[in-house]
Amino acid sequence: MRKIAIETLDGTIEMATDSCGKMQPIVTSDALINNIPGFKNIAYIHA
């Protein structure tokens, strides 16, 4: 199985609305990975 390292750098893909309704970089690398169906089945992922 391939190994993949994923790093996020506070960009647009990490943005979500906070409790005040403002956009903030709050989505983690793990959350992004978990939202890709089957991704963990094709590679060992380190975030």
C-alpha positions as CSV (number, residue, x, y, z in Angstrom):
1,M,0.0,0.0,0.0
2,R,1.3,3.5,-0.9
3,K,2.1,6.1,1.8
4,I,0.7,9.6,1.4
5,A,1.4,12.6,3.7
6,I,-1.1,15.4,3.6
7,E,-0.6,18.9,5.0
8,T,-3.0,21.8,5.1
9,L,-1.9,25.4,5.2
10,D,-5.0,27.4,6.3
11,G,-6.4,27.8,2.8
12,T,-9.8,28.0,1.3
13,I,-10.4,24.2,1.5
14,E,-10.1,24.4,5.3
15,M,-12.7,27.2,5.7
16,A,-16.0,26.7,7.6
17,T,-18.4,29.0,9.4
18,D,-17.6,29.5,13.1
19,S,-20.3,30.0,15.9
20,C,-20.5,33.7,15.0
21,G,-21.1,33.1,11.3
22,K,-17.6,34.1,10.2
23,M,-15.5,32.0,7.9
24,Q,-12.4,30.6,9.7
25,P,-9.8,27.9,8.8
26,I,-11.1,25.3,11.2
27,V,-11.4,22.1,9.1
28,T,-8.5,19.7,9.9
29,S,-6.6,17.5,7.5
30,D,-8.1,14.4,9.2
31,A,-11.6,15.7,8.6
32,L,-10.8,16.4,4.9
33,I,-9.4,12.8,4.5
34,N,-12.4,11.2,6.2
35,N,-14.8,12.9,3.7
36,I,-13.2,11.2,0.7
37,P,-15.0,7.8,0.4
38,G,-12.6,4.9,0.0
39,F,-9.4,7.0,0.2
40,K,-8.1,5.1,3.3
41,N,-8.5,1.8,1.3
42,I,-5.9,2.8,-1.3
43,A,-3.1,4.3,0.8
44,Y,-1.7,4.7,4.3
45,I,-2.4,8.4,5.0
46,H,-0.5,10.6,7.5
47,A,-2.0,14.0,8.1
